[in-house]
Amino acid sequence: MLSDSPLLKGRRWPVIVCMQAGTLFGMIVLAAWNVPDNLKYVAYYFSYCCAGVPGPYYAWYSDLIPHDHEMRGFVIAASSMFSYIMSIWFAIAV
């Protein structure tokens, strides 16, 4: 909703960057690990900011490919597939 508001005027990238910055902050704090417990709790909370990123991505695809419905469907399906693939190996590796 924020990316479609008059504040951002339909730009999707600032919302995506903001969510990824929160995730990056959480991951850096958790990588350091020798931090106070309260900061660890905040870092765990912020580490899941990226869970909302697919929403702006999927809305952005409609703006990028407005003329070809089949291509847009393929791009959404492919990005969902690669998202699951990345989350699988990353969870196992970490």
C-alpha positions in Angstrom: 0.0 0.0 0.0 2.9 2.4 0.7 4.4 2.0 -2.7 1.1 2.9 -4.3 0.5 5.9 -2.0 1.0 9.5 -3.0 4.2 9.5 -0.9 6.1 7.2 -3.3 3.9 7.7 -6.4 4.0 4.1 -7.5 7.7 3.5 -7.2 8.3 0.0 -5.8 12.1 0.0 -5.3 12.2 2.3 -2.2 9.9 -0.2 -0.3 12.0 -3.2 -1.4 15.3 -1.4 -0.4 13.8 -0.5 3.0 12.7 -4.1 3.7 16.0 -5.5 2.6 17.9 -2.9 4.7 16.1 -4.2 7.8 17.0 -7.7 7.0 20.6 -6.8 6.4 20.7 -5.0 9.8 19.3 -8.1 11.5 21.7 -10.4 9.8 24.8 -8.3 10.7 23.8 -8.2 14.3 23.2 -11.9 14.4 26.5 -12.6 12.7 28.3 -10.6 15.5 26.4 -12.6 18.1 28.2 -11.1 21.1 25.6 -8.5 21.6 23.1 -7.9 24.4 20.0 -10.2 24.5 17.6 -7.3 23.7 19.5 -6.5 20.5 19.4 -10.2 19.5 15.6 -10.1 19.9 15.4 -7.0 17.7 17.7 -8.6 15.2 15.5 -11.8 15.0 12.5 -9.6 14.4 14.2 -7.5 11.7 15.6 -10.6 10.0 12.2 -11.4 8.7 11.5 -8.0 7.1 12.3 -9.6 3.7 9.2 -11.8 4.0 7.1 -9.0 2.6 9.3 -8.4 -0.5 7.4 -10.6 -2.9 4.3 -8.4 -2.7 5.9 -5.3 -4.2 7.8 -7.5 -6.7 4.5 -9.1 -8.0 2.9 -5.7 -8.2 5.9 -4.3 -10.0 5.7 -7.1 -12.7 2.3 -5.8 -13.7 3.8 -2.3 -14.3 6.8 -3.7 -16.2 4.9 -6.1 -18.4 1.4 -4.6 -18.9 0.8 -5.8 -22.5 1.7 -9.5 -22.3 -0.4 -11.5 -19.7 1.3 -14.9 -20.5 4.8 -13.5 -20.1 3.8 -11.8 -16.8 2.4 -15.1 -15.5 5.6 -16.9 -16.5 7.8 -14.3 -14.8 5.7 -14.4 -11.6 5.8 -18.3 -11.6 9.6 -18.3 -12.3 10.4 -15.8 -9.6 8.3 -17.7 -7.1 10.1 -20.9 -8.1 13.5 -19.3 -7.8 12.5 -17.7 -4.4 11.7 -21.2 -3.0 14.9 -22.6 -4.5 17.1 -19.9 -2.9 15.3 -20.3 0.5 15.9 -24.1 0.5 19.6 -24.1 0.0 20.2 -21.0 2.1 18.4 -22.6 5.1 20.4 -25.8 4.7 23.7 -24.0 4.4 23.2 -21.7 7.3 
